[in-house]
Amino acid sequence: MGGALFPGATTPFPGTPAALPEGFVYLPDAIPDADAHLAGLVDEVPWEDHVFRIFGRTMPMPRRIAWYGEVDYGYSGVIHPARPFSPRIATIAAEVERLTTFRFNTVLVNLYRGGADSMGWHADDDYPPAETAAIASVSFGAARRFDLRAREGDRRASLVLGHGSVLVMGEGTQPAWRHQLPKTRADVGARVNLTFRSIAARNVR
Ligand SMILES: O=C(O)CCC(=O)C(=O)O
């Protein structure tokens, strides 16, 4: 790791309270036609509801999800089968690939219906990477806080992921950091997030 992730990847986010740790790059307003993508994704994606187990209890997953790409993915106790990118997701992927120079072959799409929807602490390291271990996280809709916590030591950082933004989590970030999208009491609208990944083979679940 070290240095720029890809050409031009030095954009600081105005208003970011803490400097982003090495390996993370935030690109605000990076994806064109963000309003149309938000509305289109909410309407077009075949959203799925899932459950997760915590302390022996089964709880509804506090978001809706869908999986696209060249390989199956085991997530939330379910194998999500490979499925081609939709035309809209292929358009967004092409823009992300143009910005980052990486090729991503899969994407987990999350719908947060409001402030009560969230994603808990985790790292995206449960699969063998193909071309890159970097992840490109694209956000549309409500601006939400995103937290980072070092796996060792007490470093933390937060930023707000805005409409049309891309957060690149570079190679080496997932073994070193966990991330979460916390709930908020603020009256926020819907948000769609797409985490593009480069996966060599299905993870074992
Ligand atoms: O919605 C977000 O910004 C976080 C998504 C995420 O962490 C993931 O899909 O692994």
The ligand as a Gaussian input file, in Angstrom:
#p B3LYP/6-31G(d) Opt

LIG

0 1
 O      -23.677000       1.203000       2.747000
 C      -22.487000       1.387000       2.953000
 O      -21.930000       2.454000       2.759000
 C      -21.664000       0.233000       3.467000
 C      -21.816000      -1.026000       2.668000
 C      -20.882000      -2.100000       3.117000
 O      -20.179000      -1.952000       4.081000
 C      -20.812000      -3.370000       2.390000
 O      -21.607000      -3.594000       1.453000
 O      -19.961000      -4.191000       2.757000

